[in-house]
């Protein structure tokens, strides 16, 4: 069966942590995006093509290779505007945004 993997207990624990990132945490980010859309009178449906496109990209490429957005581009102006908007909107979301931004910036490929 192609979907059966032999892994160690340590690998199992690591896989579970990774699964929480790709499933539980990503879904929570959708919850946040849905909340922002609702509060701003926007339909979350607008974001679904982007979500599908992102998932399709990682079918053929490593996630790091297809990372986009202001943190991946080093677009500090946009990041600062987003910080200011989130600071007024919801501090908990600002904290998540900052944490993820720092993580993305830290993982950027060195410029050649």
Secondary structure, DSSP 8 states (H G I E B T S, - for coil): -TT-----HHHHHHHHHHHIIIIIIHHHHHHHHHHHHHHTT--THHHHHHHHHHHHHHHHS-GGGG--SHHHHT-HHHHHHHHHHHHHH-HHHHHHHHHHHHHHHHH-----
